Amino acid sequence: MQAIEGYSVLVTGGGSGLGRGVAEYMATRGARVTITGRREEKLAEAASAIGPNCATAAGDVTVEADRQRMINTAVRHGGGLHGLVNSAGNMLRGPITELAAEDILDVMNTNVVAGMRLTGLAVPHLKKSGGAVVFVGSVHTRRAFPGASPYAASKGAVEVLAQVLAAELGPKGIRVNCLLPGAVPTELNVRAGVADSFDDNAARLESMAEDHPLGRIGTPQEIAEAVDHLLRAEWTTGASVIVDGGLSLGVSYK
Protein backbone atom coordinates (compact mmCIF):
# COMPACT_ATOMS: atom_id res chain seq x y z
CA MET A 1 0.00 0.00 0.00
CA GLN A 2 1.04 3.59 -0.47
CA ALA A 3 2.40 5.15 2.71
CA ILE A 4 -0.03 7.33 4.65
CA GLU A 5 2.67 9.65 6.02
CA GLY A 6 2.52 12.77 3.86
CA TYR A 7 -0.34 11.38 1.75
CA SER A 8 -2.31 14.32 0.31
CA VAL A 9 -6.06 13.79 0.10
CA LEU A 10 -9.03 16.02 -0.72
CA VAL A 11 -12.27 15.07 1.06
CA THR A 12 -15.46 16.79 -0.06
CA GLY A 13 -18.18 17.20 2.53
CA GLY A 14 -15.47 16.98 5.16
CA GLY A 15 -17.04 19.30 7.71
CA SER A 16 -19.35 16.62 9.10
CA GLY A 17 -20.51 13.04 8.82
CA LEU A 18 -18.61 10.46 6.82
CA GLY A 19 -16.33 13.04 5.23
CA ARG A 20 -15.18 14.34 8.60
CA GLY A 21 -14.69 10.77 9.80
CA VAL A 22 -12.39 10.07 6.85
CA ALA A 23 -10.47 13.31 7.39
CA GLU A 24 -9.94 12.63 11.10
CA TYR A 25 -8.88 9.04 10.53
CA MET A 26 -6.32 9.86 7.86
CA ALA A 27 -4.94 13.08 9.34
CA THR A 28 -4.24 11.51 12.72
CA ARG A 29 -2.18 8.87 10.90
CA GLY A 30 -0.02 11.36 9.04
CA ALA A 31 -1.96 12.29 5.90
CA ARG A 32 -2.24 15.89 4.72
CA VAL A 33 -5.99 16.35 4.43
CA THR A 34 -8.00 19.15 2.80
CA ILE A 35 -11.72 19.24 3.58
CA THR A 36 -14.44 21.10 1.71
CA GLY A 37 -17.99 22.21 2.45
CA ARG A 38 -20.35 25.13 2.10
CA ARG A 39 -20.46 26.00 5.80
CA GLU A 40 -17.25 27.75 6.80
CA GLU A 41 -17.97 27.45 10.52
CA LYS A 42 -18.33 23.66 10.30
CA LEU A 43 -15.09 23.41 8.35
CA ALA A 44 -13.24 25.59 10.84
CA GLU A 45 -14.57 23.54 13.76
CA ALA A 46 -13.54 20.27 12.09
CA ALA A 47 -10.09 21.54 11.12
CA SER A 48 -9.44 22.83 14.64
CA ALA A 49 -10.36 19.45 16.11
CA ILE A 50 -8.32 17.49 13.57
CA GLY A 51 -5.17 19.61 13.84
CA PRO A 52 -2.48 21.10 11.58
CA ASN A 53 -2.62 18.26 9.06
CA CYS A 54 -6.04 19.53 8.00
CA ALA A 55 -6.68 22.49 5.68
CA THR A 56 -10.04 23.84 4.52
CA ALA A 57 -11.49 25.01 1.21
CA ALA A 58 -14.97 26.42 1.67
CA GLY A 59 -17.17 26.25 -1.38
CA ASP A 60 -19.94 24.49 -3.27
CA VAL A 61 -19.01 21.33 -5.18
CA THR A 62 -21.61 22.19 -7.81
CA VAL A 63 -19.74 25.40 -8.76
CA GLU A 64 -16.83 24.98 -11.20
CA ALA A 65 -14.73 27.83 -9.82
CA ASP A 66 -15.11 26.42 -6.30
CA ARG A 67 -14.13 22.96 -7.50
CA GLN A 68 -10.92 24.28 -9.05
CA ARG A 69 -10.10 26.17 -5.86
CA MET A 70 -10.60 22.99 -3.83
CA ILE A 71 -8.12 21.13 -6.01
CA ASN A 72 -5.62 23.99 -5.86
CA THR A 73 -5.87 24.20 -2.06
CA ALA A 74 -5.30 20.47 -1.64
CA VAL A 75 -2.29 20.51 -3.97
CA ARG A 76 -0.81 23.47 -2.13
CA HIS A 77 -1.46 22.04 1.34
CA GLY A 78 -0.29 18.53 0.54
CA GLY A 79 2.51 19.30 -1.90
CA GLY A 80 0.59 17.46 -4.58
CA LEU A 81 -2.48 15.23 -4.58
CA HIS A 82 -2.65 11.48 -3.97
CA GLY A 83 -6.33 10.94 -3.26
CA LEU A 84 -9.81 12.34 -3.83
CA VAL A 85 -12.82 11.28 -1.77
CA ASN A 86 -16.12 12.35 -3.33
CA SER A 87 -18.16 12.30 -0.13
CA ALA A 88 -20.30 15.46 -0.43
CA GLY A 89 -23.90 14.59 -1.11
CA ASN A 90 -27.53 15.55 -0.95
CA MET A 91 -30.69 13.55 -0.38
CA LEU A 92 -34.25 13.84 -1.68
CA ARG A 93 -37.08 11.56 -0.60
CA GLY A 94 -40.71 11.40 -1.61
CA PRO A 95 -43.30 9.48 -3.63
CA ILE A 96 -42.48 9.22 -7.32
CA THR A 97 -45.81 10.90 -8.08
CA GLU A 98 -44.79 14.05 -6.21
CA LEU A 99 -41.14 14.59 -7.19
CA ALA A 100 -40.24 17.75 -9.11
CA ALA A 101 -37.78 17.49 -11.99
CA GLU A 102 -35.68 20.41 -10.76
CA ASP A 103 -35.27 18.80 -7.33
CA ILE A 104 -34.19 15.50 -8.87
CA LEU A 105 -31.67 17.29 -11.08
CA ASP A 106 -30.29 19.14 -8.05
CA VAL A 107 -29.55 15.81 -6.34
CA MET A 108 -27.93 14.45 -9.50
CA ASN A 109 -25.80 17.59 -9.85
CA THR A 110 -24.51 17.33 -6.29
CA ASN A 111 -24.14 13.57 -6.03
CA VAL A 112 -22.95 12.71 -9.54
CA VAL A 113 -21.90 15.64 -11.72
CA ALA A 114 -19.83 17.39 -9.03
CA GLY A 115 -17.75 14.29 -8.39
CA MET A 116 -17.25 13.72 -12.10
CA ARG A 117 -15.94 17.22 -12.62
CA LEU A 118 -13.72 17.17 -9.52
CA THR A 119 -12.24 13.89 -10.67
CA GLY A 120 -11.51 15.38 -14.08
CA LEU A 121 -9.74 18.33 -12.49
CA ALA A 122 -7.74 16.02 -10.24
CA VAL A 123 -6.49 13.72 -13.01
CA PRO A 124 -3.24 15.62 -13.85
CA HIS A 125 -2.21 15.57 -10.19
CA LEU A 126 -3.28 11.98 -9.52
CA LYS A 127 -1.39 10.83 -12.60
CA LYS A 128 1.82 12.25 -11.13
CA SER A 129 1.31 10.53 -7.78
CA GLY A 130 -0.21 7.24 -8.94
CA GLY A 131 -3.21 8.25 -6.91
CA ALA A 132 -6.79 7.15 -6.42
CA VAL A 133 -10.40 8.30 -6.26
CA VAL A 134 -13.12 6.96 -3.98
CA PHE A 135 -16.76 7.70 -4.70
CA VAL A 136 -19.14 7.29 -1.77
CA GLY A 137 -22.11 5.28 -2.97
CA SER A 138 -24.79 3.72 -0.79
CA VAL A 139 -26.40 0.49 0.36
CA HIS A 140 -29.46 1.92 -1.42
CA THR A 141 -28.11 0.25 -4.57
CA ARG A 142 -28.32 -3.14 -2.84
CA ARG A 143 -31.53 -2.84 -0.86
CA ALA A 144 -34.63 -0.97 -2.00
CA PHE A 145 -36.13 1.62 0.34
CA PRO A 146 -39.46 3.03 -0.92
CA GLY A 147 -39.52 6.80 -1.32
CA ALA A 148 -35.78 7.10 -1.90
CA SER A 149 -35.73 6.84 -5.70
CA PRO A 150 -33.79 10.07 -6.46
CA TYR A 151 -31.05 9.30 -3.94
CA ALA A 152 -30.82 5.65 -4.94
CA ALA A 153 -30.67 6.58 -8.63
CA SER A 154 -27.82 9.03 -7.99
CA LYS A 155 -25.87 6.45 -6.01
CA GLY A 156 -26.43 3.84 -8.70
CA ALA A 157 -24.96 6.29 -11.18
CA VAL A 158 -21.96 6.88 -8.92
CA GLU A 159 -21.24 3.16 -8.63
CA VAL A 160 -21.26 2.60 -12.40
CA LEU A 161 -19.28 5.81 -12.90
CA ALA A 162 -16.52 4.50 -10.64
CA GLN A 163 -16.23 1.35 -12.75
CA VAL A 164 -16.08 3.27 -16.03
CA LEU A 165 -13.48 5.68 -14.69
CA ALA A 166 -11.43 2.80 -13.32
CA ALA A 167 -11.22 1.44 -16.87
CA GLU A 168 -10.59 4.89 -18.36
CA LEU A 169 -7.97 6.09 -15.91
CA GLY A 170 -6.19 2.82 -15.17
CA PRO A 171 -3.70 3.34 -18.02
CA LYS A 172 -2.76 6.64 -16.36
CA GLY A 173 -1.96 4.80 -13.14
CA ILE A 174 -5.07 6.14 -11.36
CA ARG A 175 -7.31 3.80 -9.37
CA VAL A 176 -11.05 4.44 -8.90
CA ASN A 177 -13.31 2.62 -6.44
CA CYS A 178 -16.73 3.00 -4.84
CA LEU A 179 -17.60 2.49 -1.18
CA LEU A 180 -21.18 1.55 -0.30
CA PRO A 181 -21.85 2.46 3.36
CA GLY A 182 -24.90 1.38 5.28
CA ALA A 183 -26.64 2.90 8.29
CA VAL A 184 -24.27 5.42 9.88
CA PRO A 185 -25.44 8.57 11.74
CA THR A 186 -24.73 11.73 9.71
CA GLU A 187 -26.40 15.10 9.13
CA LEU A 188 -27.56 14.16 5.62
CA ASN A 189 -31.02 12.99 6.64
CA VAL A 190 -31.48 16.04 8.85
CA ARG A 191 -30.63 18.44 6.01
CA ALA A 192 -33.02 16.53 3.76
CA GLY A 193 -35.85 16.83 6.27
CA VAL A 194 -36.05 13.07 6.89
CA ALA A 195 -35.22 13.62 10.58
CA ASP A 196 -35.73 16.64 12.82
CA SER A 197 -32.31 16.54 14.47
CA PHE A 198 -29.08 14.57 14.58
CA ASP A 199 -30.28 12.76 17.73
CA ASP A 200 -33.62 11.98 16.09
CA ASN A 201 -31.83 10.59 13.05
CA ALA A 202 -29.49 8.52 15.22
CA ALA A 203 -32.48 7.05 17.06
CA ARG A 204 -34.18 6.25 13.76
CA LEU A 205 -31.10 4.42 12.54
CA GLU A 206 -30.65 2.62 15.87
CA SER A 207 -34.13 1.20 15.40
CA MET A 208 -32.70 -0.62 12.35
CA ALA A 209 -30.07 -2.46 14.43
CA GLU A 210 -31.98 -5.74 14.22
CA ASP A 211 -31.91 -5.55 10.42
CA HIS A 212 -28.14 -6.06 10.64
CA PRO A 213 -26.67 -9.55 11.13
CA LEU A 214 -23.96 -7.89 13.22
CA GLY A 215 -26.64 -6.40 15.46
CA ARG A 216 -25.78 -2.71 15.26
CA ILE A 217 -25.40 0.29 12.96
CA GLY A 218 -21.98 1.58 11.93
CA THR A 219 -19.68 4.45 12.81
CA PRO A 220 -17.90 7.04 10.65
CA GLN A 221 -14.54 5.55 11.69
CA GLU A 222 -15.54 2.14 10.30
CA ILE A 223 -16.35 3.79 6.97
CA ALA A 224 -13.08 5.74 7.13
CA GLU A 225 -11.07 2.54 7.56
CA ALA A 226 -12.49 1.20 4.30
CA VAL A 227 -12.00 4.49 2.44
CA ASP A 228 -8.38 4.63 3.56
CA HIS A 229 -7.80 1.10 2.27
CA LEU A 230 -9.39 1.79 -1.11
CA LEU A 231 -7.31 4.95 -1.54
CA ARG A 232 -3.96 3.38 -0.77
CA ALA A 233 -4.33 -0.24 -1.95
CA GLU A 234 -2.25 -0.25 -5.10
CA TRP A 235 -3.87 -3.18 -6.92
CA THR A 236 -7.52 -2.44 -6.22
CA THR A 237 -9.57 -0.60 -8.82
CA GLY A 238 -13.12 -0.76 -10.17
CA ALA A 239 -14.31 -2.28 -6.89
CA SER A 240 -17.63 -1.69 -5.14
CA VAL A 241 -17.05 -2.40 -1.46
CA ILE A 242 -20.06 -2.77 0.85
CA VAL A 243 -19.52 -1.73 4.48
CA ASP A 244 -22.95 -2.05 6.07
CA GLY A 245 -22.92 -4.62 8.88
CA GLY A 246 -24.88 -6.95 6.61
CA LEU A 247 -27.89 -4.65 6.10
CA SER A 248 -27.91 -5.32 2.35
CA LEU A 249 -28.41 -9.05 2.99
CA GLY A 250 -32.07 -8.24 3.59
CA VAL A 251 -32.57 -10.27 6.75
CA SER A 252 -34.23 -9.15 9.98
CA TYR A 253 -33.98 -10.45 13.52
CA LYS A 254 -37.01 -8.58 14.87
Number of C-alpha atoms within 10 A of each C-alpha: 10 13 10 18 13 17 23 27 32 33 27 32 26 30 27 23 19 29 29 27 21 27 32 24 22 25 23 16 13 15 22 28 33 29 29 32 23 17 13 15 12 17 25 18 12 22 23 13 11 20 13 12 22 27 23 23 25 22 20 20 27 18 13 15 11 18 25 15 14 28 24 17 21 29 20 14 20 22 13 21 30 30 30 28 28 27 24 26 23 18 24 21 19 14 11 12 6 8 15 10 8 9 13 18 15 17 19 22 19 20 28 26 19 22 28 19 16 22 24 11 17 26 20 13 17 23 19 14 17 19 27 31 30 27 27 27 31 26 23 20 18 16 14 13 11 11 14 16 20 23 23 24 17 26 25 18 17 26 24 16 20 26 18 15 20 23 16 13 17 17 10 16 15 26 32 29 29 28 25 22 25 24 23 21 22 19 17 20 20 16 15 13 12 16 17 12 14 16 14 15 20 18 13 15 16 18 12 17 20 16 21 22 17 13 16 20 22 21 18 21 18 17 24 21 15 17 26 18 13 26 25 21 15 16 8 15 24 20 17 21 19 20 21 24 19 18 26 21 13 12 12 13 10 7
